[in-house]
């Protein structure tokens, strides 16, 4: 049974045909006894069929490729251009519900040369970072505000090679969510420190300031 409705397939085929200028690679990592890996694999098969500019590669989490990309959990999805260079944009968990829209916007973003959709002021400040920053955005498929936070984080990863932005499906990784005290979403943790977080889909300037302050 198809996961994508016929009307969505038609819309996405037209969208990708119009917007994708470059090939986009979706690198999918799975593992044994993974409850959600099969579902995500099917979803990616259906997305790949929408455009010849979308490439999908599959690897075990514990493979050499998994170590190369520092993959910690599965299912995991890393979005790159055809060159496979890690630009710090990743999902842990199935990008379903509202987060499917995040995946589609990421694909379009990468298909247009992977240039961050941020103000020049934000880009300049991110380029002044002198140490790595990891942004973990905990989301749920039913959260309508989460995509804004997820996309802001992913754009920041594109703007700076010091930033990694991971979108984590809170319900699939319950232990991790519990560790970080996630009770509402979007819950944004900085540098995997349970004490350094903020909650909400902040506008870009405030989101940036929280990231900078909490990464100190």
SULGI-V551340 format. One record per backbone hydrogen bond with DSSP energy under -0.5 kcal/mol. NH is the residue of the N-H (numbers start at 1). CO is the residue of the C=O. E is the energy in kcal/mol with one decimal. If there is no record, write none. Layout:
# SULGI-V551340
NH:CO:E ; NH:CO:E
This chain:
# SULGI-V551340
9:5:-2.3 ; 10:6:-2.1 ; 11:7:-2.0 ; 12:8:-2.8 ; 13:9:-2.4 ; 14:10:-2.0 ; 15:11:-2.5 ; 16:12:-3.0 ; 17:13:-2.0 ; 18:14:-1.6 ; 19:15:-2.7 ; 20:16:-2.1 ; 21:19:-0.7 ; 21:111:-2.3 ; 22:111:-1.4 ; 24:53:-3.2 ; 25:80:-2.6 ; 26:24:-0.5 ; 26:55:-3.4 ; 27:25:-0.6 ; 27:78:-2.9 ; 28:26:-0.7 ; 28:57:-3.3 ; 29:76:-2.8 ; 30:59:-2.2 ; 34:31:-0.8 ; 35:33:-0.7 ; 38:34:-0.6 ; 40:36:-2.1 ; 41:37:-2.6 ; 42:38:-2.1 ; 43:39:-2.3 ; 44:40:-2.6 ; 45:41:-1.9 ; 46:42:-2.1 ; 47:43:-2.1 ; 48:44:-2.8 ; 49:45:-1.6 ; 50:47:-1.6 ; 51:48:-1.2 ; 54:51:-1.3 ; 55:24:-3.1 ; 55:53:-0.6 ; 57:26:-2.4 ; 59:28:-2.4 ; 61:30:-3.6 ; 63:60:-2.0 ; 67:63:-2.0 ; 68:64:-2.3 ; 69:65:-1.9 ; 70:67:-1.0 ; 71:66:-2.7 ; 75:29:-0.6 ; 76:29:-1.9 ; 77:91:-2.5 ; 78:27:-2.5 ; 79:89:-1.9 ; 80:25:-2.6 ; 82:23:-0.9 ; 84:81:-2.0 ; 87:79:-0.5 ; 87:85:-0.6 ; 90:88:-0.6 ; 90:165:-1.9 ; 91:77:-2.6 ; 92:167:-3.3 ; 93:75:-2.1 ; 93:91:-0.5 ; 96:94:-2.0 ; 98:141:-3.0 ; 99:96:-1.8 ; 100:97:-1.3 ; 101:97:-0.7 ; 101:98:-0.6 ; 102:98:-0.9 ; 103:99:-2.0 ; 104:100:-2.3 ; 105:101:-2.4 ; 106:102:-2.4 ; 107:103:-2.5 ; 108:104:-2.2 ; 109:105:-2.4 ; 110:106:-2.7 ; 111:107:-2.4 ; 112:108:-0.7 ; 112:109:-0.8 ; 113:110:-1.0 ; 114:109:-1.4 ; 115:109:-0.5 ; 115:112:-0.7 ; 116:114:-0.5 ; 118:116:-1.3 ; 123:119:-2.2 ; 124:120:-2.6 ; 125:121:-2.1 ; 126:122:-2.4 ; 127:123:-2.0 ; 128:125:-1.0 ; 129:126:-1.4 ; 133:162:-2.9 ; 135:133:-0.5 ; 135:164:-3.2 ; 136:134:-0.6 ; 136:189:-2.8 ; 137:135:-0.6 ; 137:166:-3.0 ; 138:136:-0.8 ; 138:187:-3.1 ; 139:168:-2.8 ; 143:140:-1.4 ; 144:142:-0.7 ; 147:143:-0.5 ; 148:145:-0.5 ; 149:145:-1.1 ; 150:146:-2.9 ; 151:147:-2.9 ; 152:148:-2.0 ; 153:149:-2.2 ; 154:150:-2.5 ; 155:151:-2.5 ; 156:152:-1.8 ; 157:153:-1.8 ; 158:154:-1.8 ; 159:155:-1.6 ; 160:156:-1.2 ; 163:160:-1.4 ; 164:133:-2.4 ; 165:88:-3.3 ; 166:135:-2.9 ; 166:164:-0.5 ; 167:90:-2.2 ; 168:137:-2.7 ; 168:166:-0.6 ; 169:92:-2.6 ; 169:167:-0.5 ; 170:139:-2.9 ; 170:168:-0.9 ; 172:169:-0.8 ; 173:169:-1.6 ; 177:173:-2.4 ; 178:174:-2.9 ; 179:175:-2.3 ; 180:176:-1.7 ; 181:178:-1.2 ; 182:177:-2.7 ; 183:181:-0.6 ; 186:138:-0.6 ; 187:138:-1.5 ; 188:186:-0.6 ; 188:198:-3.2 ; 189:136:-2.6 ; 189:187:-0.7 ; 190:196:-2.7 ; 191:134:-3.4 ; 193:190:-1.5 ; 194:192:-0.6 ; 196:193:-2.1 ; 197:195:-0.7 ; 198:188:-2.0 ; 200:186:-2.4 ; 202:200:-1.5 ; 207:203:-2.7 ; 208:204:-2.7 ; 209:205:-2.1 ; 210:206:-2.2 ; 211:207:-2.2 ; 212:208:-2.8 ; 213:209:-2.8 ; 214:210:-2.6 ; 215:211:-1.3 ; 216:213:-1.0
